[in-house]
């Protein structure tokens, strides 16, 4: 059963979220401060974090950045009444996966959470393409016998490209795979792709390439 940490100081919102999420098959815990949340995140596994921005002892934006800097790739979804674009963009840049504005519909929230849980649920089969092997269950990739150290979104992109190896994968496909709101996050694809290409190049040189197809997208291919 997926376990969600609700980081929210409004006890009424926490109560409503807890009740509805439990009825939908989720386990939940809650934290009302950044300090409490940080302790729980570092002592227990969570499948997803629901986080407010305005917390009594600081900003959820800073907590999100701190979590990512620690190497924790747990999915993070912001719930906030702050709707200005600058705040939304900062949240995404700090490592959030999605941003839902208050007031929000519970059915919409559950639909988004289910999408994340499904996306990050382990797959059964390994994926192979030449000397590249990906084990989605272990969230691990090896290339030419070497482990490739990838962030979660980098691995998700590589899985998508590998499953369609040799075919063109559009930016829209990538955005739909990684995010719920493609309009907000288009600017981050290039960053993830750049990091992914560099890490592949460090191991395989020019043998394995993610080629850009102008105006269409990307294609994963071995070069001889």
C-alpha positions in Angstrom: 0.0 0.0 0.0 1.6 3.4 -1.0 2.6 5.5 1.9 2.2 9.3 1.6 3.6 12.0 3.9 1.3 15.0 4.1 3.4 18.1 5.1 0.7 20.7 6.0 0.1 22.9 9.0 -3.6 23.3 8.4 -5.1 20.5 10.5 -8.5 20.7 8.7 -6.9 20.1 5.3 -4.7 17.4 6.8 -7.8 15.7 8.2 -9.7 15.8 4.9 -6.7 14.5 3.0 -6.0 11.7 5.4 -9.6 10.5 5.4 -10.0 10.6 1.6 -6.6 9.1 0.8 -7.1 6.2 3.3 -10.5 5.5 1.7 -8.7 5.3 -1.7 -6.1 2.8 -0.5 -3.2 5.0 0.6 -1.4 5.0 3.9 -0.7 8.4 5.3 1.4 10.2 7.9 1.6 13.9 8.5 4.0 16.6 9.6 3.2 20.2 10.4 6.7 21.6 10.2 9.8 21.4 8.1 11.8 20.0 11.0 9.3 17.3 11.7 9.0 16.4 8.0 12.8 16.3 7.6 13.1 13.8 10.5 10.4 11.6 9.1 11.8 11.6 5.6 15.2 10.5 6.8 13.9 7.8 9.1 11.2 6.2 6.9 10.4 5.4 3.3 7.6 7.3 1.6 6.2 6.7 -1.9 5.2 10.4 -2.3 5.2 13.7 -0.4 2.3 16.2 -0.4 3.7 19.5 0.6 2.4 23.0 1.4 4.7 25.9 0.7 3.9 28.1 3.7 5.0 26.2 6.8 5.5 27.6 10.4 9.3 27.2 10.4 10.1 28.0 6.7 9.3 27.5 3.1 8.3 24.2 1.5 10.3 25.3 -1.5 13.5 25.2 0.5 12.6 21.8 2.0 12.0 20.5 -1.5 15.5 21.7 -2.6 17.1 20.2 0.5 15.5 16.9 -0.2 16.8 16.8 -3.7 20.3 17.9 -2.7 20.4 15.0 -0.3 19.9 12.6 -3.2 16.3 11.6 -2.3 14.2 11.2 -5.5 10.8 10.7 -3.8 8.0 12.2 -5.9 6.9 15.6 -4.5 3.6 17.3 -5.2 3.0 20.9 -3.9 -0.4 21.9 -2.6 -0.5 25.7 -2.3 -2.8 28.7 -2.5 0.0 30.6 -4.2 -0.8 30.6 -7.9 1.8 33.1 -9.3 3.9 31.6 -12.1 7.2 32.6 -10.4 6.4 30.4 -7.4 5.2 27.5 -9.5 8.4 27.6 -11.6 10.6 27.9 -8.5 8.9 24.8 -7.1 9.6 22.8 -10.2 13.2 24.1 -10.4 13.7 23.1 -6.8 12.7 19.5 -7.7 9.0 19.2 -7.4 7.1 16.8 -9.7 3.8 18.6 -9.7 1.9 21.6 -8.4 -1.7 21.6 -7.5 -3.4 24.9 -6.6 -5.7 25.3 -3.6 -8.6 24.9 -3.5 -8.3 21.6 -5.4 -10.7 18.8 -6.1 -10.1 15.6 -4.3 -10.8 13.5 -7.3 -8.3 15.4 -9.3 -5.7 15.0 -6.5 -6.3 11.2 -6.3 -6.1 10.9 -10.1 -2.7 12.7 -10.1 -1.4 10.6 -7.2 -2.4 7.4 -8.8 -0.6 8.4 -12.0 2.6 8.9 -9.9 2.2 5.7 -8.0 1.6 3.8 -11.2 4.5 5.5 -13.0 7.0 4.6 -10.3 5.7 1.2 -9.5 8.3 -1.4 -10.4 8.0 -3.1 -13.7 8.5 -6.8 -14.1 10.9 -7.2 -17.0 14.4 -5.8 -17.7 14.8 -3.7 -20.8 17.8 -4.4 -23.1 19.2 -2.5 -26.1 22.6 -3.6 -27.3 24.9 -3.2 -24.3 22.4 -1.2 -22.3 20.3 -3.0 -19.7 17.7 -1.3 -17.5 16.0 -3.0 -14.5 12.9 -0.9 -13.7 12.3 -2.9 -10.6 15.6 -1.9 -9.1 15.6 1.4 -10.8 19.1 0.7 -12.1 20.8 0.9 -15.5 24.1 -0.7 -16.7 26.0 0.3 -19.9 28.8 -1.8 -21.2 29.0 -3.5 -17.8 29.2 -0.3 -15.9 26.5 1.1 -13.6 25.0 4.4 -14.9 24.2 6.8 -12.0 21.0 8.5 -13.0 18.4 10.7 -11.4 14.8 9.5 -11.4 13.7 11.7 -14.3 16.8 10.9 -16.3 16.1 7.2 -15.8 12.5 7.6 -16.8 13.6 9.3 -20.0 16.1 6.6 -20.7 13.5 3.9 -20.1 11.1 5.6 -22.5 13.8 6.0 -25.2 15.0 2.4 -24.8 11.5 1.0 -25.1 11.2 2.8 -28.4 14.8 2.4 -29.4 15.4 3.3 -33.0 12.1 5.2 -33.2 11.5 8.9 -32.7 10.2 9.9 -29.2 8.6 13.3 -29.3 9.1 16.0 -26.7 5.4 15.7 -26.1 5.8 12.0 -25.3 8.5 12.8 -22.8 6.6 15.6 -21.2 3.5 13.5 -20.8 5.6 10.7 -19.3 7.3 13.0 -16.8 4.7 15.6 -15.8 1.0 16.3 -15.5 1.3 19.9 -16.8 3.5 20.0 -19.9 3.1 23.8 -20.4 5.0 24.5 -17.2 7.8 22.0 -17.6 8.9 22.1 -21.2 12.0 24.1 -20.3 13.3 21.3 -18.1 13.5 18.5 -20.7 16.7 20.0 -22.3 18.3 20.0 -18.8 17.5 16.4 -18.1 18.5 15.4 -21.6 21.9 17.2 -21.3 22.7 15.4 -18.1 21.6 12.0 -19.5 23.7 12.4 -22.6 26.8 13.4 -20.6 26.5 10.3 -18.4 26.1 8.0 -21.4 29.0 9.6 -23.2 31.3 9.2 -20.2 30.8 5.4 -20.5 30.0 4.6 -24.1 31.7 7.6 -25.9 29.9 8.1 -29.2 28.8 4.4 -29.5 25.4 5.0 -27.9 23.7 8.3 -28.7 20.5 10.2 -28.1 20.1 11.9 -31.4 18.0 15.0 -31.9 15.6 14.9 -34.8 14.9 18.5 -35.7 11.3 19.5 -35.1 10.3 16.0 -34.0 12.1 14.8 -30.9 14.8 12.3 -29.9 16.0 8.8 -31.0 18.2 6.3 -29.1 20.6 4.4 -31.3 23.9 2.6 -31.4 26.5 4.1 -33.8 29.1 1.8 -35.4 
